[in-house]
Every structure is written in C-alpha cells, then in structure tokens.
C-alpha cells in the first residue's frame, strides 16, 4: 500500500502509516518509510515516527 501526503506535515503521514494503513486480507506487521531527501535524516525521521505513534496519554 502506498499513500501520498504532500500537503500534510510529515508527522501526520507517519501517524497514518502506523494507525490507519490496512489491508482487507493481509496483516501489515511492518512499516516501510521512504523519505526522499538530499540530506540524511534517518534518525530524525525514525524519532518522529515513534513520537507520532504515541497516544495523547503517552505524549
């Protein structure tokens, strides 16, 4: 499954990936994040993904 979120903040797209992405017949156990950028941002992107998955009570 792929989605496009060009008019949303990255944190919203990452939240969607972790909370809304689904398939009717296959359990999606893993999330693949592809962030195309000129500069290396792996650690920052993974941190933002982790933070986007927290509930309001956990944040």
Buried (B, 14 or more C-beta within 10 A) or exposed (E): EEEEEEEEEBEEBBBBBBEEEEEEEEEEEEEEBEBEEEEEEEEEBEEBBEEBBEEEEEE
